[in-house]
C-alpha cells in the first residue's frame, strides 16, 4: 500500500532523424548610414536640480531610514541578549539540580 512508485524511462521506439546540418552563409556589410549634421546644443544645467525642498526631503528620508534600521538592529540585539540570559538561567538550574543528587 505504501510502496513508492518509481517512474521508468520510456525507451525510444522507431527510427530517429539525424540532426539538421547548418550551412554557413556569407555576411555582406551594409554601407554606413550618413552622419547627422544637425548637432544638439549642449546643456549647461545639471541633470538633477536640488532645491531647498528636495534637500530637506532627502535629509528627512535619510534620517528616517537610519532611525528605522537602528531600531531594528537594537531590537535584534535585545532579542539575542534575552535569549542568552534565559539559556544561562536554564543552564544554572540544570546544574544545581544535578549537583543536589
SVG drawing of the C-alpha trace seen along z (x, -y; Angstrom):
<svg xmlns="http://www.w3.org/2000/svg" viewBox="-2 -76 33 78">
<polyline fill="none" stroke="black" stroke-width="0.4" points="0.0,0.0 2.8,-2.4 5.3,-1.3 6.8,-4.2 6.2,-4.1 9.4,-4.8 8.9,-6.2 10.6,-4.3 12.2,-6.0 10.5,-5.0 12.8,-3.7 12.7,-5.4 10.8,-3.5 11.2,-3.6 13.8,-5.5 15.2,-8.8 16.1,-11.5 19.6,-12.8 20.2,-16.4 19.9,-19.1 23.0,-20.4 23.6,-24.1 25.1,-25.7 27.0,-28.9 26.1,-31.9 28.2,-34.8 27.8,-38.1 27.9,-41.2 28.5,-44.5 26.0,-47.3 27.0,-50.8 27.2,-53.0 24.3,-55.5 25.2,-59.1 26.0,-61.0 23.6,-63.6 24.9,-67.1 22.5,-68.8 24.1,-68.9 22.1,-69.4 23.2,-72.3 24.9,-71.2 23.1,-71.8 24.8,-73.7 22.4,-72.8 22.9,-69.7 20.7,-66.6 19.4,-66.8 18.3,-70.1 18.4,-70.3 16.0,-72.9 15.8,-73.6 12.6,-71.5 14.2,-68.4 17.3,-68.7 15.0,-68.9 13.1,-65.8 16.3,-63.9 17.7,-64.7 14.4,-63.8 14.2,-60.5 17.7,-59.6 17.1,-60.3 14.0,-58.1 15.9,-55.3 18.7,-55.5 16.3,-55.5 14.3,-52.6 17.4,-50.5 18.8,-51.4 15.6,-50.4 15.6,-47.0 19.2,-46.3 18.8,-47.3 15.7,-45.1 17.6,-42.2 20.5,-42.7 18.0,-42.8 16.4,-39.6 19.8,-37.9 20.7,-39.2 17.4,-38.0 17.8,-34.5 21.4,-34.3 20.2,-35.2 17.4,-32.7 19.8,-29.9 22.2,-30.8 19.4,-30.7 18.3,-27.3 21.9,-26.0 22.4,-27.1 19.1,-25.5 20.0,-22.2 23.5,-22.3 22.1,-22.9 19.6,-20.1 22.3,-17.7 24.6,-18.8 21.9,-18.0 21.7,-14.3"/>
</svg>
